[in-house]
């Protein structure tokens, strides 16, 4: 049976369509004001890519901030459990998932069977989130997708001491006025964010293997800085876009549900 997962986050919306454990298509878009609009549009994008219609989908699970507002789902699951499920399916050695989203950061520790054992998240401050990087990218007039490659060119070690996004932005502007290179400032920003997220993860005990999910995982600068801050080698979920992991996990829940229904009948 063909199933789907739909993840409506604070900044982006994602959809994944699967059949027999394989991804048929996926889609990512910037979230709209209304979660229902985001869900309808991103799901249609995924359906079009797969050459399917909604009538072809046997079961849909929703997740993310806007999961309760998705009009076509059969059930909803937390993004914490969805990220854990997909990460463990891709890499069974995973024992911790660090998900840096648009407006929060989460660390989830799993047991040997991939079940969520402990988790913690920070949604009170933007300093450890993707929004922090967006604000800084705007201040530095650098495209978001180029942050990692530019930071890799850093030759001078700088530090960003302020934890508040507003004050950190002021600090960045001061560094620019001092003539500091953009690559050095970006490298400092990545390490600043990584230290906050690493502290969050350590509070529930870091156990390897550790993977990073969410859109920020595409930023090689943050990925490398977080590895350094945790003093471990973060693992990459090869072959799957880290930004669709939540939606993939939701689709896996949908797949499990259809199998249960099949057995029951």
N, C-alpha and C positions, 0 to 999 in steps of 0.2 A: 504493500500500500504506500502511496505517496503521501508524505507528511510535510509540515512546515513549522518553522519557528520564527517569531517576529519579536525583535528587541527594540523597544522605543526608549532611547536614552534622552538625556537632557540636551545634548547637542546634535546627535545623529540618530538615524533610524536604520535598522538593519533587518534583512529577511533572508532566510535560508530554506531551500526546498530540498528534501532528501528522499531517497528510495533505497531500501535495503542497506542502510548505513552509508550510502554514498551521496555526496552533494551533487544535485542536478544543476542548481543555480543559486546565486546569491546576489544581493543588492545592498548598496549603502547610499544614503542621502542625508543632507542636512535636515535636521528636524524642523518641522513647522510649529506654529504656535499651538495648534490643537493636535494632541496625540493621535486622535482618530484619523485626521487628514494625513499625518505622517505614515501611519500604519497602512492605510489604503493605498497610498502612492508607492511606498517601498515594496509592498507585497505585489502590486501590479508590475513593477519593474522586474522582480524576480520571476513572476509568472511569464512575462513576455520573453525573457531570456531563455526559459525552459520550454517555451512553446506550449504552455498549459493555460487552463482557466481555473478559477476557484473551484469549479465543480469537480476537478480532477484531484483535489486535495482531500484526503480522508480525515485528517485531524490536524489541528493547529494549536500550538502552545505559545502564549505570550509571556514576555519578561521585560524587565527594565522599569524605569520610573513611570512610564505611561501605560503599563500593562493592563491596568484596570479599565482603560479607555479604548482598548483595541476592540472594534466591533465584531470581528469575525472569529475570535479564538474560542476554543472549546474548554480550555483551562489556563491558569496562569501559574508561573513559578518564579521564585526570586532569582535575581541575576547572579547572586552568590552561588546558588546550587547549579545554575545553568553553566556558568563559567567552569566550575569544578567538574561537572559531568563531561563537558566537551574536552577539556584539557586532559582528563584521565583517559578518555576514549582514544585520543590521539597518541598520548604518551603515558602508559600505565605506571611508569616510574615516578610520575609527578606526585609530590606530597604537599606542595604549596603553590597557590596561584596568587599573583599580585596583579590586580586589575586597576589601572589608572584610567578613569573615565573623564568625561567632560567636566563634571562638577563634584566628583568625589574620588577617593582612592580606597581600595579594599584589599585586605590580605586574608586568604582563606587557607586553612590547613586541613588536609584530608588524611583519612586512615588508609590502610593497605588495600582497601576495597574501593577507594575513590569516594567514599562518603565524607561529607563535611564534618570535621571534628571540632574545629574552632574557627571563628572569623572575627574580624574587627574592621571598622571602616571610619573614615573621616569625611563628613559632609558639612562640617561647620566652617571650614576655611578653604578658600580656593588655592592656597599656596602650594598644595601638593597634588594639583589636578591639571587636566588638560587646559582648562580655562586660564590658568596661570601662564602657560606657554603661549596661548593665543594672545593674551594681553601684551606680553613681552615681545612677541613677534610683530605686533602692530606698532609698538613703541619704537622698535628697531627698523621697521619697514622691511621686514624679511618675510618671504612666503613661508607658511607653516611647514610645508613639506621639505624645506631646505635647511631647517634648523640643525638636524643631525649632521649633514655633510659639511656645513659651515663650521660647526663646533669642532669637527675633527681636525680643522686646520689651525686650531689654537696653539700658540707658542708661549703665552704668558699666563701663569696661574693667577687668577683673580678670585675674589670671594664676594658673595652677596650675603650680607649679614641680616637684613631685615626679613622677617617671616611674613609680615603683612604684604599683600599684593600691592597695595597702593604705595607703601613706603619703598617696596622693592623696585617698583617702576621708577620712583624718584631717584633711587640709587643707580639704576641703570642709565637714566638720563644724565646723571652726574658723571658716570664713567665715560659716556659718549662725549660729553663736553671736555673731559680730560684728554681726549684723543685716543682712548683705548680702542683696540680692534674689536669689531663686531664678533669675530670668531671667539675671542677670549671672553667676552661678556656672555655669549651663549653657553660656552663651556661652564662658566661659573653658575649660570642659571640652572643648567642641567644637574650639576652636583648639588645645588641648593635644594632642588625638588627631590632628588634621590635620597638625600639625608633624611628628609621628613618622612618619605615613604618607607625607608629602611627602618626607622624608629618604630613606625606603626607595625611593620611585619615582625620585628623582634619582640614586641609585646605579647605575641602569642606563640613564640618560639619558632624559629626558622628551621625547617627540615628539608633536606634536598630529596629529589630534584625540585627546583623552583622555576616556574615559568612566568612570563609576563604576558598579559592579555590586554585587550582594549586598544583604542586608537593610538595612544601614546607609545605603545610597544613598537610602532613603526618608526619611531624616532631613535636612531642608533645612538645618539648622544645620551639620551636618558637611559637606554638599555645598558650601555657600557658604564655609565655613572652609577646606576643602581647595583650592577655587579660589583663594582668597587666598594660601594657603601656597605653592602652586605658581606663583602669579602668571600664571595662565592662566584661560580660561573653560572649565570642565568642560562637556562635552556630556551631555545627557540622552538616553537611548534611548527616545524617545517611543513610546507605544502598547504598551509591554511592561513588566510589573512587573520591576524590576531584581533582585528576589529569585529569580525563576525562570530567570534567564539561564543558569545552569549546567545545569539540567535541559533547557532548550531546546537548548543546545549538544549535549547528549548525544543528544537526539532527532534533531538534524541529522546527527550521526555515524551514527545508525541508518538514516536516510534514505539517506545515501551508501552504506552497506553493502548495502542492498536493491537499489540501482541497480547496484552492482557485480555482485551475484548475478544480477540479471536479464540483464546483458550477458553474463556467463559462461555462462548457460544458453541 
